[in-house]
Amino acid sequence: MKDATQITTLFVDVGGVLLTNGWDHHARRRAAKNFKLPWAEMEERHRLVFETHEEGKLTFEEYLGWVVFYQKRSFTRDQFRRFMFAQSKPYPKMIDLVAQLKIRYGLKVAVVSNESREVNGYRIRKFKLHRLVDTFISSCFVHIRKPDADIFRFALDIAQAPARHVLYIENTPMFVQIAEGLGIRSILHTDYKSTCAKLASFGLQK
């Protein structure tokens, strides 16, 4: 077993861990194909504004205006919005796993994620994440996004948990390394089975 220091708090990413990614390049490519948009142009415009959008400094309507509706379209904003939201799907086994661990070990659960306010809010409501998560440290709420280490420091302050008592589940290797650099033990999530095994090595068994 790894460091036996008691884990009291789970930090969890959302996209790629509990749910599919909300609005990644795969989803954007599907949108471009579905709405017959020029992919390269749409992606370049997205690249220029997405960090500001995910930090909550550019509204959803402003984002759509700069990336899609900067010229007249044959479809409406509502149609595009519904398509965007429909790209989100759950990973039920991972949601169930975190729920069981929370109950069994009395863990606090905090989300640490990069997401825009509207996508984040939709995903919380649609998949009832508020029933599972105690605190949402989402980039759109705190105006900081990974890889800025301050988002993890902010999460530690909000959770009132020393880094040594926190375990972080994340699917992006760099973000795992950043968290570990702050003393937060972390699991690089690739699939359900291996994450269960890694959790067990920290003393958290389903």
Order of alpha helices (4+ residues) and beta strands (2+ residues): beta-alpha-alpha-alpha-alpha-alpha-beta-alpha-beta-alpha-alpha-beta-alpha-beta-alpha
